[in-house]
Amino acid sequence: MAQAQGLGKRYIKAFFKGFFIAVPITVTFLDRVACVARVEGASMQPSLNPGGRQASDVVLLNHWSIRNYDVQRGDIVSLV
């Protein structure tokens, strides 16, 4: 019984170590490099959402190229 409690504590400790390492890395990646967003509505038709109002598309927003001013003709830019 005592061995099972020690094993459980070890797993909980390993989980929290991984959690506190993975969360800041993930937040930094999503803030600085790229993130995933959903496009809804008719504003980007026919390129995005060709199905109408009910459909939505998922896009990857590349923050890295915007920071380096690497925007080319034909790119879609999202402003917040």
C-alpha positions as YAML, in Angstrom:
chain: A
units: angstrom
residues:
- id: 1
  name: MET
  ca: [0.00, 0.00, 0.00]
- id: 2
  name: ALA
  ca: [2.78, 2.43, 0.88]
- id: 3
  name: GLN
  ca: [4.54, 1.59, -2.37]
- id: 4
  name: ALA
  ca: [1.38, 2.48, -4.35]
- id: 5
  name: GLN
  ca: [1.16, 5.86, -2.59]
- id: 6
  name: GLY
  ca: [4.80, 6.59, -3.44]
- id: 7
  name: LEU
  ca: [4.14, 5.62, -7.04]
- id: 8
  name: GLY
  ca: [1.09, 7.92, -7.19]
- id: 9
  name: LYS
  ca: [3.06, 10.83, -5.75]
- id: 10
  name: ARG
  ca: [5.79, 10.27, -8.30]
- id: 11
  name: TYR
  ca: [3.29, 10.36, -11.19]
- id: 12
  name: ILE
  ca: [1.64, 13.51, -9.85]
- id: 13
  name: LYS
  ca: [5.04, 15.18, -9.44]
- id: 14
  name: ALA
  ca: [6.04, 14.23, -13.00]
- id: 15
  name: PHE
  ca: [2.71, 15.53, -14.33]
- id: 16
  name: PHE
  ca: [3.13, 18.93, -12.70]
- id: 17
  name: LYS
  ca: [6.74, 19.23, -13.88]
- id: 18
  name: GLY
  ca: [5.64, 18.55, -17.45]
- id: 19
  name: PHE
  ca: [2.63, 20.84, -17.10]
- id: 20
  name: PHE
  ca: [4.67, 23.81, -15.89]
- id: 21
  name: ILE
  ca: [7.14, 23.34, -18.73]
- id: 22
  name: ALA
  ca: [4.63, 22.70, -21.53]
- id: 23
  name: VAL
  ca: [2.20, 25.56, -20.80]
- id: 24
  name: PRO
  ca: [4.67, 28.47, -21.11]
- id: 25
  name: ILE
  ca: [6.22, 26.94, -24.24]
- id: 26
  name: THR
  ca: [2.79, 26.49, -25.83]
- id: 27
  name: VAL
  ca: [1.64, 30.01, -24.95]
- id: 28
  name: THR
  ca: [4.87, 31.51, -26.32]
- id: 29
  name: PHE
  ca: [4.56, 29.50, -29.54]
- id: 30
  name: LEU
  ca: [0.94, 30.54, -30.09]
- id: 31
  name: ASP
  ca: [1.74, 34.18, -29.34]
- id: 32
  name: ARG
  ca: [4.98, 34.56, -31.30]
- id: 33
  name: VAL
  ca: [5.08, 31.94, -34.09]
- id: 34
  name: ALA
  ca: [1.64, 30.79, -35.24]
- id: 35
  name: CYS
  ca: [-1.88, 30.04, -34.06]
- id: 36
  name: VAL
  ca: [-5.01, 28.41, -35.42]
- id: 37
  name: ALA
  ca: [-8.17, 30.46, -36.00]
- id: 38
  name: ARG
  ca: [-11.63, 29.88, -37.42]
- id: 39
  name: VAL
  ca: [-13.00, 32.04, -40.24]
- id: 40
  name: GLU
  ca: [-16.77, 32.48, -40.26]
- id: 41
  name: GLY
  ca: [-19.11, 34.59, -42.30]
- id: 42
  name: ALA
  ca: [-19.26, 35.80, -45.87]
- id: 43
  name: SER
  ca: [-16.45, 38.35, -45.71]
- id: 44
  name: MET
  ca: [-13.83, 36.06, -47.30]
- id: 45
  name: GLN
  ca: [-16.00, 34.30, -49.90]
- id: 46
  name: PRO
  ca: [-15.33, 32.65, -52.34]
- id: 47
  name: SER
  ca: [-11.75, 31.94, -51.13]
- id: 48
  name: LEU
  ca: [-12.80, 30.92, -47.64]
- id: 49
  name: ASN
  ca: [-16.23, 29.65, -46.56]
- id: 50
  name: PRO
  ca: [-17.53, 28.81, -50.04]
- id: 51
  name: GLY
  ca: [-20.44, 26.89, -48.48]
- id: 52
  name: GLY
  ca: [-22.25, 29.91, -47.12]
- id: 53
  name: ARG
  ca: [-23.16, 31.06, -43.63]
- id: 54
  name: GLN
  ca: [-23.23, 27.64, -41.95]
- id: 55
  name: ALA
  ca: [-19.69, 26.66, -42.96]
- id: 56
  name: SER
  ca: [-16.47, 27.78, -41.32]
- id: 57
  name: ASP
  ca: [-12.84, 27.27, -42.30]
- id: 58
  name: VAL
  ca: [-9.81, 26.80, -40.09]
- id: 59
  name: VAL
  ca: [-6.67, 28.77, -40.96]
- id: 60
  name: LEU
  ca: [-3.14, 29.02, -39.62]
- id: 61
  name: LEU
  ca: [-2.15, 32.59, -38.72]
- id: 62
  name: ASN
  ca: [1.58, 33.03, -39.20]
- id: 63
  name: HIS
  ca: [2.85, 35.65, -36.74]
- id: 64
  name: TRP
  ca: [6.48, 35.04, -37.68]
- id: 65
  name: SER
  ca: [6.25, 36.41, -41.23]
- id: 66
  name: ILE
  ca: [4.38, 39.52, -40.06]
- id: 67
  name: ARG
  ca: [7.13, 40.32, -37.54]
- id: 68
  name: ASN
  ca: [9.73, 40.05, -40.33]
- id: 69
  name: TYR
  ca: [7.60, 42.08, -42.79]
- id: 70
  name: ASP
  ca: [7.54, 39.10, -45.16]
- id: 71
  name: VAL
  ca: [4.06, 39.78, -46.57]
- id: 72
  name: GLN
  ca: [3.54, 39.17, -50.26]
- id: 73
  name: ARG
  ca: [0.77, 39.88, -52.69]
- id: 74
  name: GLY
  ca: [-2.07, 37.38, -52.32]
- id: 75
  name: ASP
  ca: [-1.50, 36.79, -48.59]
- id: 76
  name: ILE
  ca: [-4.44, 37.14, -46.27]
- id: 77
  name: VAL
  ca: [-3.73, 39.43, -43.32]
- id: 78
  name: SER
  ca: [-5.78, 39.31, -40.10]
- id: 79
  name: LEU
  ca: [-6.08, 42.46, -38.02]
- id: 80
  name: VAL
  ca: [-7.23, 42.44, -34.41]
...
